[in-house]
């Protein structure tokens, strides 16, 4: 965080917002992967019916 603050001249509130958004993106990517895996499993199950 200190490096981002000094190199990019971003204040602490901005850094907090950046980390919050990065965390949110990471969680959404994991959620998307979970949904894709469930859909893939559902399609495989339907192929046998």
C-alpha positions as CSV (number, residue, x, y, z in Angstrom):
1,X,0.0,0.0,0.0
2,X,2.8,2.4,0.8
3,X,4.4,1.8,-2.6
4,X,1.0,2.6,-4.4
5,X,0.7,5.7,-2.2
6,X,4.1,7.1,-3.1
7,X,4.5,5.9,-6.7
8,X,1.0,6.7,-7.9
9,X,0.4,9.6,-5.5
10,X,-2.9,8.0,-4.3
11,X,-4.3,9.0,-0.9
12,X,-5.1,6.4,1.7
13,X,-8.8,6.6,1.1
14,X,-8.2,5.9,-2.6
15,X,-6.0,3.0,-1.8
16,X,-8.7,1.6,0.4
17,X,-11.2,1.9,-2.4
18,X,-8.8,0.3,-4.9
19,X,-8.3,-2.7,-2.5
20,X,-12.0,-3.0,-1.9
21,X,-12.8,-3.1,-5.6
22,X,-10.0,-5.6,-6.3
23,X,-11.3,-7.8,-3.5
24,X,-14.9,-7.5,-5.0
25,X,-13.6,-8.4,-8.5
26,X,-11.8,-11.4,-7.1
27,X,-15.0,-12.6,-5.3
28,X,-17.1,-12.1,-8.4
29,X,-14.6,-14.1,-10.5
30,X,-14.8,-17.0,-8.0
31,X,-18.6,-16.8,-8.0
32,X,-18.6,-16.8,-11.9
33,X,-16.3,-19.8,-11.9
34,X,-18.6,-21.6,-9.5
35,X,-21.6,-20.9,-11.6
36,X,-19.8,-22.0,-14.8
37,X,-18.8,-25.3,-13.1
38,X,-22.4,-25.9,-12.0
39,X,-23.7,-25.2,-15.5
40,X,-21.2,-27.5,-17.0
41,X,-22.1,-30.3,-14.5
42,X,-25.8,-29.7,-15.3
43,X,-25.2,-30.0,-19.1
44,X,-23.2,-33.3,-18.5
45,X,-26.1,-34.7,-16.4
46,X,-28.6,-33.8,-19.1
47,X,-26.7,-35.6,-21.7
48,X,-27.3,-38.9,-19.9
49,X,-31.1,-38.4,-19.7
